[in-house]
Amino acid sequence: MKHATRRVVLQQGTALAALVSAGLLTSQQAMAAVDAAAFEAKNLADALKALGGTAADSKDVTITSPDIAENGAVVPIAVTSKLAKTQEIYILVEKNPAPLTAAFTIPEGTEAFVSTRVKMGQSTNVVAVVKADGKLYSATKETKVTLGGCGG
């Protein structure tokens, strides 16, 4: 039954993307669940404030990213939350010009796991923020970006 729920979520996400690409729904309307101020923040502190304040460190939030990324243009990031009632997952890249790089709404009854690729201009911390039961939790992992695999 878990896979059927995931399938429904994927179908709904695909339908939403199709509506955006067809021009029937704007990207701003698709992002309506996320406060635009968080995406427009220019530093990590302001982005966290826009998301709802400080986040407590949690061992129930796991962030997976490479220790060393040879290509900062496509850095794979995955976040898993074992927290009950996970509602949202955010991925922030501390030294990016706009730290909030991704926001995901987690429907009730689905596995709290997301995976994406982000752009990183330099070595920095990647922060995963999870909203669960109305509270914010986080995990941080440093990822070093090299130029052409030469070190950096």
Rosetta silent file (secondary structure, phi, psi, omega in degrees, C-alpha in Angstrom):
SEQUENCE: MKHATRRVVLQQGTALAALVSAGLLTSQQAMAAVDAAAFEAKNLADALKALGGTAADSKDVTITSPDIAENGAVVPIAVTSKLAKTQEIYILVEKNPAPLTAAFTIPEGTEAFVSTRVKMGQSTNVVAVVKADGKLYSATKETKVTLGGCGG
SCORE:     score description
SCORE:     0.000 S_00000001
   1 L     0.000  -30.595  179.501    0.000    0.000    0.000 S_00000001
   2 H   -59.881  -39.270 -179.112    2.950    2.326    0.647 S_00000001
   3 H   -69.420  -33.669  177.949    3.926    2.159   -3.024 S_00000001
   4 H   -63.882  -40.236  178.376    0.405    3.030   -4.148 S_00000001
   5 H   -64.606  -44.691  178.382    0.541    6.209   -2.061 S_00000001
   6 H   -60.632  -41.307  179.723    3.931    7.115   -3.503 S_00000001
   7 H   -60.655  -42.612  179.032    2.579    6.482   -7.010 S_00000001
   8 H   -62.788  -43.134  179.255   -0.319    8.864   -6.367 S_00000001
   9 H   -61.974  -44.234  178.586    2.082   11.544   -5.096 S_00000001
  10 H   -63.073  -39.973  178.546    4.274   11.138   -8.173 S_00000001
  11 H   -64.517  -41.191  179.338    1.245   11.351  -10.461 S_00000001
  12 H   -66.516  -40.219  177.807    0.055   14.522   -8.736 S_00000001
  13 H   -63.119  -40.628  178.057    3.537   16.057   -8.950 S_00000001
  14 H   -65.501  -40.679  178.245    3.696   15.223  -12.655 S_00000001
  15 H   -63.810  -40.878  178.368    0.268   16.745  -13.209 S_00000001
  16 H   -63.144  -44.183  178.272    1.338   19.926  -11.398 S_00000001
  17 H   -61.875  -39.287  178.689    4.479   20.159  -13.533 S_00000001
  18 H   -64.545  -40.135  178.023    2.385   19.688  -16.677 S_00000001
  19 H   -64.176  -40.027  178.078    0.045   22.510  -15.626 S_00000001
  20 H   -65.212  -46.762 -177.706    3.007   24.819  -15.040 S_00000001
  21 H   -67.888  -27.814  178.398    4.619   23.933  -18.380 S_00000001
  22 L   -81.660   -6.820  179.521    1.305   24.401  -20.207 S_00000001
  23 L    83.107    6.066  179.054    0.962   27.872  -18.727 S_00000001
  24 L   -81.142  -15.920 -179.890   -2.255   27.000  -16.889 S_00000001
  25 L  -142.550  130.246  179.957   -0.534   27.476  -13.553 S_00000001
  26 L   -81.764  158.716  178.200    2.314   29.881  -12.813 S_00000001
  27 H   -63.657  -31.052  177.134    5.392   28.821  -10.897 S_00000001
  28 H   -64.575  -40.791  177.931    4.443   31.396   -8.248 S_00000001
  29 H   -67.176  -36.025  179.222    1.091   29.694   -7.759 S_00000001
  30 H   -67.339  -30.240  179.549    2.817   26.310   -7.574 S_00000001
  31 L   -90.912    9.145 -172.312    5.121   27.667   -4.835 S_00000001
  32 L   -57.282  -26.967 -178.685    2.251   29.246   -2.893 S_00000001
  33 L   -72.102  -18.821 -178.047    2.742   26.837    0.009 S_00000001
  34 L  -108.701  131.861  179.756    6.246   28.192    0.617 S_00000001
  35 L   -62.300  125.104 -178.439    6.796   31.738    1.771 S_00000001
  36 H   -61.514  -28.816 -179.813    8.515   33.636   -1.036 S_00000001
  37 H   -60.471  -32.363  179.298   10.600   35.549    1.522 S_00000001
  38 H   -66.331  -39.929  178.451   12.469   32.336    2.341 S_00000001
  39 H   -72.860  -26.949 -178.090   13.523   31.911   -1.302 S_00000001
  40 H   -88.329   -8.972 -178.822   14.473   35.583   -1.566 S_00000001
  41 L   -60.739  143.727 -176.785   16.622   35.608    1.599 S_00000001
  42 L  -100.080   -4.815  176.234   20.273   36.455    0.984 S_00000001
  43 L  -146.344  165.744 -174.504   21.764   34.589    3.964 S_00000001
  44 H   -61.524  -43.110 -178.037   21.118   31.450    5.984 S_00000001
  45 H   -61.099  -43.660 -179.974   19.838   33.266    9.090 S_00000001
  46 H   -68.007  -37.115  177.953   17.227   35.230    7.117 S_00000001
  47 H   -64.360  -44.112  178.411   16.108   32.100    5.240 S_00000001
  48 H   -63.859  -39.625  178.689   15.652   30.188    8.503 S_00000001
  49 H   -61.566  -43.094  179.944   13.766   33.128   10.003 S_00000001
  50 H   -67.029  -27.564  178.404   11.417   33.186    7.001 S_00000001
  51 H   -79.274  -15.210  177.963   10.822   29.436    7.388 S_00000001
  52 L   135.058    6.094  176.936    9.713   29.885   10.972 S_00000001
  53 L   116.479 -159.043 -177.544   12.739   30.479   13.173 S_00000001
  54 L   -77.244  151.235 -179.536   15.548   28.399   14.532 S_00000001
  55 L  -114.381  134.677  178.540   15.687   24.679   13.954 S_00000001
  56 E   -80.365  137.716  175.343   16.825   22.182   16.593 S_00000001
  57 E   -62.115  140.495 -179.058   19.500   19.677   15.580 S_00000001
  58 L  -142.297  134.372  175.309   18.034   16.200   15.227 S_00000001
  59 L   -77.146   -8.342  177.841   19.542   12.774   14.683 S_00000001
  60 L   -86.531   -1.860  174.931   16.229   11.808   13.055 S_00000001
  61 E  -110.430  123.171 -178.471   17.063   14.042   10.075 S_00000001
  62 E  -118.329  128.089  176.217   19.656   12.580    7.725 S_00000001
  63 E  -113.498  133.164  179.164   21.272   14.518    4.916 S_00000001
  64 E  -118.050  119.214  174.639   23.245   12.736    2.230 S_00000001
  65 L  -149.307  157.847 -178.871   25.616   14.708    0.034 S_00000001
  66 L   -67.017  147.499  173.304   29.084   13.976   -1.301 S_00000001
  67 L   -64.651  -40.975  178.368   32.072   14.886    0.873 S_00000001
  68 E  -130.135  123.266  177.827   33.704   16.242   -2.288 S_00000001
  69 E  -105.925  120.830 -179.364   31.702   17.335   -5.351 S_00000001
  70 L   -76.040  -22.760 -179.346   33.748   17.599   -8.534 S_00000001
  71 L  -129.726  104.843 -178.394   31.036   19.587  -10.321 S_00000001
  72 L   -67.218  -10.753 -179.385   29.304   22.274   -8.259 S_00000001
  73 L   -77.085  -22.939 -177.462   26.633   22.664  -10.939 S_00000001
  74 L  -142.166   75.301 -179.005   24.974   19.312  -10.132 S_00000001
  75 E   -94.508  118.588 -179.810   25.527   18.253   -6.530 S_00000001
  76 E   -74.727  131.558  179.753   23.231   15.369   -5.489 S_00000001
  77 E  -131.187  136.698  174.583   21.496   15.916   -2.147 S_00000001
  78 E  -133.414  144.764  179.235   19.070   13.590   -0.359 S_00000001
  79 E  -132.252  134.146  175.962   17.212   14.122    2.906 S_00000001
  80 E  -124.799  135.970  175.691   15.417   11.554    5.034 S_00000001
  81 E  -119.015  128.768  174.249   13.282   12.330    8.070 S_00000001
  82 L  -101.191    8.358  179.886   12.355    9.714   10.645 S_00000001
  83 L   -75.226  137.605  176.943   10.336   12.291   12.579 S_00000001
  84 L   -66.335  146.489  177.356    6.637   11.554   13.037 S_00000001
  85 L    59.378   40.555  175.211    4.268   13.901   11.209 S_00000001
  86 E   -65.977  127.548 -176.779    6.891   15.276    8.805 S_00000001
  87 E  -108.929  -38.930 -175.904    5.181   18.029    6.810 S_00000001
  88 E  -145.608  151.572  174.769    7.917   19.791    4.836 S_00000001
  89 E  -131.208  130.590  178.852   11.583   19.368    3.912 S_00000001
  90 E  -120.623  143.726  174.921   13.833   22.278    2.916 S_00000001
  91 E  -118.345  124.398 -179.251   17.368   22.175    1.509 S_00000001
  92 E  -121.790  139.767  176.410   19.607   25.185    2.120 S_00000001
  93 E  -114.457  109.485 -167.322   23.128   25.823    0.821 S_00000001
  94 L   -51.749  -48.084 -173.640   24.767   28.222    3.271 S_00000001
  95 L   -95.179    8.321  174.841   27.093   30.215    0.975 S_00000001
  96 L   -72.363  152.865  178.726   24.827   30.359   -2.086 S_00000001
  97 L   -57.168  -34.351  172.648   23.526   33.855   -2.997 S_00000001
  98 L  -124.628   99.893 -171.473   20.015   32.561   -2.169 S_00000001
  99 L   -59.864  -37.830 -179.265   20.521   29.780    0.414 S_00000001
 100 E   -73.498  112.784 -176.220   17.083   28.124    0.122 S_00000001
 101 E  -105.614  -21.279 -178.690   17.456   25.906   -2.932 S_00000001
 102 E  -156.560  145.515  176.312   14.538   23.473   -2.603 S_00000001
 103 E  -137.794  134.692 -177.484   11.298   23.046   -0.683 S_00000001
 104 E  -130.749  135.387  172.157    9.143   19.926   -0.577 S_00000001
 105 E   -95.670  129.640 -177.846    5.710   19.298    0.922 S_00000001
 106 L  -103.866  109.433  179.432    5.411   15.786    2.327 S_00000001
 107 L   -64.416  144.718  179.399    1.846   14.435    2.114 S_00000001
 108 L   -57.271  136.252  178.019    0.599   12.586    5.177 S_00000001
 109 L    88.896    1.541  178.626    1.199    8.850    4.966 S_00000001
 110 L  -107.247  161.413  178.535    4.158    9.038    2.581 S_00000001
 111 L   -69.497  132.227 -177.815    7.808    8.300    3.210 S_00000001
 112 L   -85.985   75.823  179.974    9.669   11.471    4.260 S_00000001
 113 E  -140.072  132.371  175.004   12.496   11.202    1.702 S_00000001
 114 E  -135.154  153.976  178.620   13.506   13.654   -1.021 S_00000001
 115 E  -146.310  136.569  179.932   16.360   13.724   -3.498 S_00000001
 116 E  -156.090 -179.200  173.434   17.456   16.443   -5.890 S_00000001
 117 E  -121.674  137.173 -179.037   20.510   18.116   -7.407 S_00000001
 118 E  -124.310  161.776  176.503   21.545   21.617   -6.390 S_00000001
 119 L   -98.873  131.989  178.570   24.044   24.160   -7.635 S_00000001
 120 L  -128.672  125.259 -178.869   26.875   25.120   -5.298 S_00000001
 121 L   -81.883  -19.724 -177.514   29.331   27.870   -6.139 S_00000001
 122 L  -160.016  170.707  177.039   31.835   26.938   -3.426 S_00000001
 123 L   -63.125  133.607 -176.079   32.563   24.599   -0.543 S_00000001
 124 E  -167.692  175.727  174.528   29.957   25.121    2.159 S_00000001
 125 E   -83.463  139.920  170.631   27.503   23.562    4.570 S_00000001
 126 E  -105.403  128.530 -176.425   24.337   21.981    3.245 S_00000001
 127 E  -117.340  127.923  173.672   21.504   22.274    5.751 S_00000001
 128 E  -103.229  126.642  177.207   18.366   20.132    5.736 S_00000001
 129 E  -116.813  129.399 -179.299   15.439   21.617    7.639 S_00000001
 130 E  -118.487  129.951  172.590   12.421   19.458    8.402 S_00000001
 131 E   -98.819  117.975 -179.559    9.079   20.743    9.641 S_00000001
 132 E  -134.327  125.562  179.888    7.421   18.013   11.680 S_00000001
 133 L    53.649   36.812  176.636    4.343   18.465   13.841 S_00000001
 134 L    83.134   -1.377 -178.795    4.729   22.246   13.514 S_00000001
 135 E  -115.258  156.288 -179.197    8.353   22.369   14.766 S_00000001
 136 E  -103.141  136.224  177.617   11.631   22.769   12.848 S_00000001
 137 E  -131.692  155.670 -177.114   14.515   20.284   13.025 S_00000001
 138 E  -145.882  165.465  171.521   17.779   20.272   11.090 S_00000001
 139 E  -144.182  148.481 -177.814   20.929   18.436   10.070 S_00000001
 140 E  -129.959  142.018  175.915   24.080   19.911    8.533 S_00000001
 141 E  -143.766  133.683  177.501   26.788   18.417    6.335 S_00000001
 142 E   -82.372  136.613  174.563   29.799   20.102    4.769 S_00000001
 143 E  -127.154  126.387  179.089   30.357   19.517    1.065 S_00000001
 144 E   -94.132  133.893  178.905   33.584   20.606   -0.622 S_00000001
 145 E  -106.980  127.151  177.045   33.364   21.726   -4.238 S_00000001
 146 L  -106.092  159.821  177.779   36.417   21.278   -6.439 S_00000001
 147 L  -100.005  107.700  179.399   37.111   22.853   -9.786 S_00000001
 148 L    64.725   22.855  178.943   37.439   20.133  -12.382 S_00000001
 149 L    75.277   13.760 -176.971   38.393   17.626   -9.700 S_00000001
 150 L   -87.250   -2.014 -176.818   41.689   19.448   -8.995 S_00000001
 151 L    95.361  159.984 -178.843   40.999   20.037   -5.315 S_00000001
 152 L   174.114    0.000    0.000   39.940   23.221   -3.628 S_00000001
